[in-house]
């Protein structure tokens, strides 16, 4: 068996060496990681790089399935595409941010020169060379419209630009970036599962995926936790658990377990949730304190949050709207804080103020692109302030610092705003302030309309104000150029001239869209002014300076 498959652990310095030239098969899955996954990786790496208590801490990046003959660098990357591509993006950004020639050369060696370490499919190779792999390439931006890029290309540029933004700020010094690279090279490891035959590698991967038991998270946790609880309590705990399941769907039930872990251990954990809960609540000794004392009341509270049934008779409507808008931007991030507030302070006079400030915080964290790990840590710090009964107006974790506010404003004003995953939700949040909620984005009733068409038609009257493709690109994707239409209306508007669009807009069911019919001409200045106005509406609603 040792000759059939080899398994070993290697550092990234060994992995990104001349021993390996990774080739992506033409049928390889798309590169699907987005800024959420990239952000978690970067935050974890910083944790490892600057760990105070354990200077030798390691970081494990999972397993790769490779097909490779001994002594030959050519390697089929059967499983591990997402990690290898993301690490290549990170090496490329660190390379282009470095002012030291020796450091740039060292980083380029990890990426490769001739050939590159990561050989993508033929239709992607030129794109990666131009925007990632060649020296200085991360400073270049694709000229193609975003909808002309493939999913893989969009995610490559999105994660590359995320790393650039996070690592180029004043708070990240050259020495910090160098330490980050050294951590990547020598303290990050992967497990390699390697066979010689590529077809065999694929068969092994398929068998693993097909024979793995598909067991949703809630059911797995239920089976694991009930098996740990002493037998004389097990039936009672099962009954209570199933009563909780009647209140919540499977997704919320599993999410609730994560919220209870956060509330109990007050730190981020990568371990299975049932492992942490079993230890934190000593379930092998008794399960009733957890099941009856924590799970059941929290399930009732989460059920109330989902039904928007929180607060006094007088405040319930307004609190319900705040919870609704929190759910637009995040299903789970804010829930531990909400549960802890309801458990500790119930329906006191500050509840509406608390949810108002919580809604503001969660939206600003999302608009500013703060990675999920840092968002979760801020919520954990907020839990401590709730525990100490700090008045809402004095809670530091609910304050919006200048840097966060400015970052969110910059993203709202970006000329690539519509490429951000939260863009339709933010537009919906603004539409509420302009008169009415258009409803959830859907393919039929509510779609996003680009007022200045994104396409380029030489003879179009739009060329009066937007004379080049670059001018269209600079304005078409901005917040101020977006509104809502039904799918039927959107098809009718398509690339119509402004006067024709105005007539369509005047008949729209959306207040945000109807008001556009009063504008005589759709110029770059109008888009600029509307972008600022819509951002200001949001910030005014959140009692923030814009």
C-alpha positions in Angstrom: 0.0 0.0 0.0 2.9 2.3 0.7 3.9 2.1 -3.0 0.3 2.7 -4.1 -0.4 6.0 -2.2 1.9 8.2 -0.2 0.7 10.5 2.5 2.9 13.2 4.0 2.8 16.6 5.6 4.8 19.5 4.0 5.3 23.2 4.6 4.2 25.7 2.0 7.9 26.4 1.3 8.2 22.7 0.2 4.9 22.8 -1.6 5.6 25.9 -3.7 9.0 24.7 -4.8 10.5 23.3 -7.9 9.3 19.9 -6.8 5.8 20.7 -8.0 4.2 22.3 -11.1 0.5 22.1 -10.5 -1.8 21.6 -13.5 -5.5 22.2 -13.3 -7.4 19.6 -15.4 -9.7 21.2 -18.0 -12.8 19.9 -16.2 -11.6 21.3 -12.8 -14.4 23.0 -10.8 -14.6 26.8 -10.9 -12.6 28.8 -8.4 -15.4 29.6 -5.9 -13.7 31.2 -2.9 -14.9 34.7 -2.2 -13.8 37.4 0.2 -15.5 35.6 3.1 -13.2 32.6 2.8 -10.2 34.8 1.8 -10.8 37.0 4.9 -10.9 34.0 7.3 -7.7 32.7 5.9 -5.9 36.1 6.3 -7.2 36.6 9.8 -6.1 33.1 10.8 -2.6 33.8 9.3 -2.3 37.0 11.3 -3.3 35.1 14.4 -0.5 32.6 13.8 2.1 35.1 12.8 1.6 37.3 15.8 0.7 34.8 18.5 2.2 36.0 21.7 1.9 32.9 23.9 3.2 30.3 21.4 5.9 31.5 18.9 6.0 28.1 17.3 2.3 27.7 16.6 1.5 26.0 13.3 -1.4 26.5 10.9 -2.9 23.5 9.0 -4.4 24.2 5.6 -6.1 20.9 5.0 -5.4 18.1 2.5 -4.5 18.0 -1.2 -5.1 15.1 -3.6 -2.4 15.0 -6.2 -1.4 12.8 -9.1 2.4 12.9 -9.6 5.2 10.5 -10.7 8.3 10.4 -8.5 11.1 12.8 -9.5 8.8 14.6 -11.9 7.5 18.1 -11.0 4.4 17.8 -13.2 1.5 17.4 -10.8 -2.3 17.1 -11.4 -4.1 19.1 -8.8 -7.1 16.8 -8.3 -8.4 18.4 -5.0 -7.0 21.6 -3.5 -7.6 24.1 -6.3 -9.3 26.7 -4.0 -6.4 26.8 -1.5 -3.6 26.8 -4.1 -5.2 29.6 -6.1 -5.9 31.7 -3.0 -2.3 31.2 -1.7 -1.0 32.2 -5.2 -3.1 35.4 -5.0 -1.7 36.2 -1.5 1.9 35.6 -2.6 1.3 37.9 -5.6 -0.1 40.7 -3.5 2.7 40.5 -1.0 5.2 40.5 -3.9 3.8 43.7 -5.5 3.5 45.5 -2.2 7.2 44.8 -1.3 9.7 47.6 -1.9 12.6 45.1 -1.3 13.9 43.5 -4.5 15.2 40.4 -2.7 11.8 39.9 -1.0 10.0 40.3 -4.4 12.3 37.7 -5.9 11.7 35.3 -3.1 7.9 35.7 -3.4 8.1 35.4 -7.2 9.9 32.1 -6.7 6.9 30.8 -4.8 4.7 31.8 -7.8 7.3 30.6 -10.3 8.8 32.2 -13.4 9.2 29.7 -16.2 6.9 27.9 -15.8 4.5 29.2 -13.1 3.9 26.9 -10.1 0.1 26.9 -10.9 -0.7 26.1 -14.5 -4.4 27.0 -15.0 -6.6 25.9 -17.9 -5.7 27.3 -21.2 -8.6 29.8 -21.3 -7.5 31.2 -17.9 -3.7 31.2 -18.2 -3.4 34.6 -19.9 -5.8 36.2 -17.4 -3.8 34.9 -14.4 -0.5 35.9 -16.0 -1.8 39.4 -16.7 -3.5 40.1 -13.3 -1.8 37.8 -10.8 1.4 35.9 -11.6 3.7 38.2 -13.5 5.6 40.9 -11.4 3.5 44.0 -10.8 0.4 42.5 -12.3 -1.9 43.0 -9.2 -1.9 46.7 -10.0 -3.8 46.0 -13.2 -7.6 46.0 -13.5 -9.5 44.0 -16.2 -11.0 46.3 -18.8 -13.9 43.9 -19.5 -17.2 44.6 -17.8 -17.8 42.5 -14.8 -20.6 40.5 -16.3 -18.3 39.6 -19.2 -15.9 37.9 -16.7 -16.4 34.3 -15.8 -17.2 33.3 -12.2 -13.6 32.2 -11.7 -12.2 35.5 -13.0 -14.5 37.6 -10.9 -13.5 35.7 -7.8 -9.8 35.9 -8.6 -10.0 39.7 -9.0 -12.3 40.0 -5.9 -10.0 38.1 -3.6 -6.8 39.7 -5.1 -8.2 43.2 -4.5 -9.4 42.2 -1.0 -5.8 41.1 -0.1 -4.5 44.4 -1.6 -6.9 46.5 0.5 -6.2 44.6 3.7 -2.4 44.5 3.4 -1.7 48.0 1.9 -3.1 50.1 4.8 -0.9 52.3 7.0 -1.3 49.9 9.9 0.3 47.1 8.0 4.1 47.8 7.8 6.6 46.2 5.5 7.9 44.2 8.5 4.4 42.9 9.2 4.0 41.7 5.6 7.5 40.1 5.8 6.5 38.3 9.0 3.3 37.2 7.4 5.2 35.7 4.4 7.6 33.9 6.7 4.6 32.4 8.6 3.1 31.3 5.3 6.4 29.7 4.1 7.5 27.9 7.3 4.6 27.6 9.7 1.8 26.6 7.4 1.4 23.0 6.4 -0.8 20.8 4.2 -1.3 17.0 4.1 -0.5 15.6 0.6 -2.3 12.4 -0.6 -0.4 11.4 -3.7 -0.7 8.7 -6.3 1.0 8.3 -9.6 -2.1 7.8 -11.8 -4.4 10.8 -12.3 -7.5 8.7 -13.1 -6.9 6.7 -9.9 -6.7 10.0 -8.0 -10.1 11.1 -9.3 -11.6 7.7 -8.6 -10.4 8.0 -5.0 -11.9 11.5 -4.6 -15.2 10.5 -6.1 -15.5 7.4 -3.9 -14.7 9.5 -0.8 -17.4 12.1 -1.8 -20.0 9.5 -2.7 -19.6 7.3 0.3 -19.4 10.0 2.8 -22.6 9.9 4.9 -24.8 12.9 4.0 -26.0 13.9 7.5 -27.1 17.5 8.0 -25.4 19.5 10.7 -28.4 19.6 13.1 -29.0 15.8 12.9 -25.4 15.0 13.4 -25.1 17.3 16.4 -28.3 15.9 17.9 -27.1 12.3 17.5 -23.7 13.1 18.9 -24.9 15.2 21.9 -27.7 12.9 23.0 -25.3 9.9 22.9 -23.1 11.7 25.4 -25.8 12.6 27.9 -26.3 10.1 30.7 -28.9 7.4 29.7 -31.4 8.2 32.5 -31.7 11.8 31.1 -31.6 11.0 27.5 -35.3 10.5 26.8 -36.3 13.8 28.5 -33.5 15.6 26.6 -34.7 14.1 23.3 -38.2 15.3 23.9 -37.1 18.9 24.7 -34.8 18.9 21.7 -37.6 17.8 19.4 -39.9 20.5 20.8 -37.2 23.0 19.8 -37.1 21.5 16.3 -40.8 22.2 16.0 -40.1 25.9 16.5 -37.1 26.2 14.2 -36.1 24.8 10.8 -33.0 22.6 10.4 -30.8 25.4 9.4 -31.7 27.6 12.4 -31.5 24.7 14.7 -27.9 24.0 13.7 -27.1 27.8 13.8 -28.5 28.0 17.3 -26.0 25.5 18.5 -23.2 27.7 17.2 -24.7 30.7 18.9 -24.9 28.8 22.2 -21.3 27.9 21.8 -20.3 31.5 21.2 -22.4 32.6 24.3 -20.7 29.9 26.4 -17.1 29.9 25.5 -16.8 33.5 24.2 -14.2 32.8 21.6 -14.0 31.7 18.0 -13.6 27.9 17.4 -12.9 25.8 14.4 -13.8 22.5 16.2 -17.1 20.8 15.5 -19.8 22.5 17.5 -20.9 19.4 19.2 -17.4 18.8 20.5 -17.2 22.3 22.1 -20.8 22.1 23.6 -20.1 18.6 25.1 -17.0 19.9 26.9 -18.3 23.4 27.8 -21.5 22.0 29.4 -20.0 18.8 30.7 -22.8 16.8 29.0 -21.3 13.5 30.1 -22.2 14.4 33.6 -25.7 15.9 33.0 -27.5 17.1 29.9 -30.5 18.8 31.4 -28.8 22.0 32.4 -27.8 22.5 28.7 -31.0 21.1 27.1 -33.5 22.7 29.4 -31.5 25.6 30.8 -29.8 26.8 27.6 -31.2 25.2 24.4 -34.9 25.4 25.1 -35.0 29.1 26.1 -32.6 30.1 23.3 -34.8 28.3 20.8 -37.8 30.2 22.0 -36.0 33.5 21.8 -34.7 32.7 18.3 -38.2 31.7 17.2 -39.4 35.1 18.5 -36.6 36.9 16.6 -37.5 35.1 13.4 -41.2 36.0 13.9 -40.2 39.6 14.7 -42.0 39.2 18.0 -39.7 41.2 20.3 -40.3 44.2 22.5 -43.3 45.8 24.2 -46.6 46.3 22.4 -45.5 49.9 21.7 -42.0 49.0 20.3 -42.6 45.7 18.7 -43.3 47.1 15.2 -40.2 49.2 15.0 -38.0 46.5 16.6 -39.4 44.0 14.1 -38.4 46.2 11.2 -34.9 46.5 12.6 -34.6 42.7 12.9 -35.9 42.3 9.4 -33.2 44.6 8.0 -30.6 42.9 10.1 -31.6 39.6 8.4 -31.2 41.2 5.0 -27.5 41.6 5.5 -26.8 38.6 7.8 -28.8 35.7 9.1 -26.5 34.8 12.0 -23.8 37.3 13.0 -25.9 39.4 15.2 -28.0 36.6 16.8 -25.7 35.9 19.8 -25.9 39.5 20.9 -29.6 39.6 20.4 -30.1 36.4 22.4 -27.9 37.6 25.2 -29.7 41.0 25.3 -33.1 39.3 25.5 -31.9 36.9 28.1 -30.3 39.5 30.3 -32.3 42.6 29.8 -35.6 41.4 28.3 -37.9 44.1 27.2 -36.5 47.1 29.1 -36.7 50.6 27.7 -33.4 50.4 25.8 -34.2 47.4 23.7 -35.3 49.4 20.6 -32.2 51.5 20.9 -30.0 48.4 21.2 -31.4 46.8 18.0 -31.1 50.1 16.2 -27.4 50.4 17.0 -26.9 46.6 16.3 -28.5 47.0 12.9 -26.2 49.9 12.1 -23.1 48.1 13.3 -23.8 44.9 11.3 -24.5 46.9 8.1 -21.4 49.0 8.5 -19.2 45.9 9.0 -20.6 44.4 5.8 -20.3 47.6 3.8 -16.7 48.1 4.9 -15.8 44.5 3.9 -14.6 43.5 7.3 -13.9 39.8 7.2 -16.2 37.4 9.1 -13.7 36.4 11.7 -13.2 40.0 12.8 -16.9 40.6 12.7 -17.5 37.7 15.0 -14.8 38.9 17.5 -16.5 42.3 17.7 -19.8 40.6 18.5 -18.1 38.5 21.2 -16.7 41.7 22.7 -20.2 43.2 22.6 -21.5 40.3 24.7 -19.2 41.3 27.5 -20.6 44.8 27.5 -24.2 43.4 27.7 -23.1 41.2 30.6 -21.8 44.3 32.4 -25.1 46.1 31.9 -23.4 49.0 30.1 -26.0 51.5 28.8 -26.5 51.3 25.1 -25.2 54.8 24.4 -22.0 53.9 26.2 -21.3 50.6 24.5 -18.0 51.0 22.7 -18.5 48.0 20.5 -21.6 49.6 19.1 -19.8 52.7 18.2 -18.7 53.3 14.6 -15.1 54.5 14.4 -14.0 56.9 11.7 -12.0 54.3 9.8 -14.9 52.0 9.6 -17.3 54.8 8.5 -14.8 56.0 5.8 -14.2 52.5 4.5 -18.0 51.9 4.1 -18.4 55.3 2.4 -15.6 54.5 0.0 -17.2 51.2 -1.0 -20.6 52.9 -1.4 -19.0 55.4 -3.7 -16.9 52.8 -5.7 -17.2 52.6 -9.4 -17.5 48.9 -9.0 -20.2 49.0 -6.4 -22.6 46.6 -8.2 -19.9 43.9 -8.1 -20.1 43.7 -4.3 -22.3 40.8 -3.1 -24.2 43.0 -0.7 -25.0 45.6 -3.4 -28.7 44.6 -4.1 -29.4 44.4 -0.3 -27.9 47.8 0.2 -30.0 49.2 -2.6 -33.0 47.7 -1.0 -32.1 49.3 2.3 -31.9 52.7 0.6 -35.2 52.1 -1.2 -36.9 51.8 2.1 -35.7 55.3 3.0 -37.1 56.6 -0.4 -40.6 55.5 0.2 -41.2 51.7 0.2 -39.5 48.3 0.5 -39.4 46.8 -3.0 -39.1 43.3 -1.5 -36.4 40.7 -1.8 -34.4 40.5 -5.1 -35.9 37.8 -7.3 -35.6 36.9 -11.0 -39.2 38.0 -11.8 -40.6 40.8 -9.5 -37.5 42.7 -8.3 -34.3 43.1 -10.4 -31.5 45.6 -10.4 -31.6 48.0 -13.4 -28.5 49.8 -14.6 -29.8 53.2 -15.8 -26.8 54.0 -18.0 -26.5 50.7 -20.0 -23.3 48.7 -19.4 -23.0 47.8 -23.0 -21.2 49.8 -25.7 -23.1 50.9 -28.8 -21.2 53.4 -30.9 -24.3 55.2 -32.4 -26.2 55.4 -29.1 -27.3 58.8 -27.8 -25.6 57.8 -24.6 -22.3 58.6 -26.3 -23.2 62.3 -25.9 -22.0 62.2 -22.3 -20.1 58.9 -22.2 -17.8 59.1 -25.2 -15.6 56.0 -24.5 -16.0 52.5 -23.1 -13.8 53.6 -20.2 -16.3 56.4 -19.4 -19.2 53.9 -19.4 -17.2 51.5 -17.2 -16.4 54.4 -14.8 -20.1 55.2 -14.2 -22.3 52.3 -15.1 -21.6 50.2 -12.0 -21.9 53.0 -9.4 -24.6 53.1 -6.7 -26.0 56.2 -8.3 -26.7 54.4 -11.6 -28.8 51.6 -10.0 -32.5 51.2 -9.4 -35.2 48.6 -9.3 -37.4 47.2 -12.1 -39.4 44.1 -12.6 -37.8 41.6 -14.9 -40.3 42.5 -17.7 -39.6 46.2 -17.3 -35.9 45.5 -17.2 -36.0 43.7 -20.5 -38.0 46.5 -22.0 -35.6 49.2 -20.7 -32.4 47.2 -21.7 -30.2 49.7 -23.7 -33.0 52.2 -24.5 -32.1 55.9 -24.7 -32.6 58.1 -21.7 -35.9 59.7 -22.9 -37.4 56.2 -23.5 -36.3 55.0 -20.1 -37.8 58.0 -18.4 -41.2 57.0 -19.7 -40.8 53.5 -18.4 -39.6 54.7 -15.1 -42.6 57.0 -14.6 -44.9 53.9 -14.7 -42.8 51.8 -12.3 -44.2 50.4 -9.1 -41.0 51.3 -7.3 -40.8 54.7 -5.7 -37.0 54.8 -6.1 -37.5 54.4 -9.8 -40.4 56.7 -10.4 -38.5 59.7 -9.0 -35.9 59.3 -11.8 -38.5 60.3 -14.4 -38.1 63.9 -13.2 -34.5 64.1 -14.3 -33.9 65.8 -17.7 -30.7 64.2 -18.6 -28.6 61.3 -17.2 -25.1 62.8 -17.0 -22.0 61.7 -15.1 -22.6 64.5 -12.7 -26.1 63.2 -12.0 -24.7 59.8 -11.2 -22.1 61.3 -8.9 -24.7 63.4 -7.1 -27.1 60.6 -6.8 -24.4 58.2 -5.4 -23.6 60.8 -2.7 -27.3 61.4 -2.0 -28.1 57.7 -1.6 -25.1 57.1 0.7 -26.0 60.2 2.7 -29.6 58.8 3.2 -28.2 55.7 4.7 -25.8 57.5 7.0 -28.5 60.0 8.1 -30.7 57.1 9.0 -27.9 55.6 11.1 -27.1 59.0 12.7 -23.7 59.1 11.2 -21.9 62.0 9.4 -21.3 61.3 5.7 
